[in-house]
Amino acid sequence: MAALSGVRAVARSLLLSQSCGAWRSLSTSAAVLQKPAKAESFSSEGVFPVTMIPGDGVGPELMHSVKEVFKAAGVPVQFDEHHLSEVQNMASEEILDQVLGSMDKSKVALIGKIHTPMEYKGELASYDMRLRRKLDLFANVVRVNSLPGYKTRHNNLDLVIIREQTEGEYSSLEHESAKGVIECMKIITRAKSQRIAKFAFDFATKKGRSKVTAVHKANIMKLGDGLFLRCCKEVSELYPKIKFDTMIIDNCCMQLVQNPYQFDVLVMPNLYGNIIDNLAAGLVGGAGVVPGESYSAEYAVFEMGARHPFAQAVGRNIANPTAMLLSSANMLRHLNLEYHSTMISDAVRKVIKVGKVRTPDMGGYSTSHDFTRAVITALSE
């Protein structure tokens, strides 16, 4: 009972902290969609500071590709690199504070996958989760687009997955209520459900999208997912020009595989978004080709859409740099560096469309370095 009381106390404090300024956050939830964040330390030389966290697995190799391409393209960005990793014993409160300090100055980050060990060592929340919570990165956006020249089961796909990623099943509230019985709490709040719903509809409005689908399991989780669904419906009434519908998560998985063209923008709670991100990435070529980004009202973090460390590929020079390069191009667009953003994204897509240089995950035999060099060559063309 003591353990249960403790968990409930933590949950209450979490809910109270979330409810503060709920309506203010609802009105400003899509601030990052209105204008790019400006770095406080933008230098007089016109160089943008960007926080970089290489992460685990092939993350450092992918970041090397980004640096090489940025150098060749003459991108006015200076990376402030920090190594935060639980598996490499480079995770501590001091390092986390250094990352947060860097983010306070840059407002923008490019990060690799920070792997979360499965072993419980006294702390339920991983450093990756703690970083996202401290930055309040509530909205994760994954753009799922087919790449011209690379054929998959479904071609010409163009859909967006928006995931609330600060609560839900990832609230780190677990305890053993009795011997052999574990209770894991799922937190759904009105404030955060309204905020992510408004973000999704604002995104759809700004990007010229026509439909938003709320994904849920309210038929079973009637209170938690029921609240999320009601919030989405309430917010949808403020956007009469955007079509709104709903779909149960298990049916959504099947529909994505059978007929993904019916979807435009999908919005959903945390765990469902994690699953759908990976499923949708598989539709267009896998985790190596899909970019992603996460937003708060103040910060923007750019990363791979499907977060995998690809530990089996470490040091083998076979990782696909596509997703990270496209993410970095999206980051440049966020910084209003449109010319460099378009230059890099066009070069990546040209290499894939030509089809002569492809990494093993795309059915080719080229190395990561081969792909990077091909992109650099395409820049000059």
Sequence and secondary structure as in RCSB ss.txt:
>XXXX:A:sequence
MAALSGVRAVARSLLLSQSCGAWRSLSTSAAVLQKPAKAESFSSEGVFPVTMIPGDGVGPELMHSVKEVFKAAGV
PVQFDEHHLSEVQNMASEEILDQVLGSMDKSKVALIGKIHTPMEYKGELASYDMRLRRKLDLFANVVRVNSLPGY
KTRHNNLDLVIIREQTEGEYSSLEHESAKGVIECMKIITRAKSQRIAKFAFDFATKKGRSKVTAVHKANIMKLGD
GLFLRCCKEVSELYPKIKFDTMIIDNCCMQLVQNPYQFDVLVMPNLYGNIIDNLAAGLVGGAGVVPGESYSAEYA
VFEMGARHPFAQAVGRNIANPTAMLLSSANMLRHLNLEYHSTMISDAVRKVIKVGKVRTPDMGGYSTSHDFTRAV
ITALSE
>XXXX:A:secstr
 HHHHHHHHHHHHHHHHHHTTHHHHHHHTTHHHHS    TT  TT  EEEEEE  STTHHHHHHHHHHHHHHHT 
 EEEEE   BTTTTB  HHHHHHHHHHHHHHSEEEE      SS  S SS HHHHHHHHTT  EEEEEEE  TT 
  SS S EEEEEEE SSBTTS  EEEEETTEEEE  B  HHHHHHHHHHHHHHHHHTT  EEEEEE TTTSTTHH
HHHHHHHHHHHTT TTSEEEEEEHHHHHHHHHH GGG SEEEE HHHHHHHHHHHHHHHT GGG EEEEE SS E
EEEESS    GGGTTTT    HHHHHHHHHHHHHTT HHHHHHHHHHHHHHHHH SS  GGGT    HHHHHHHH
HHHHH 
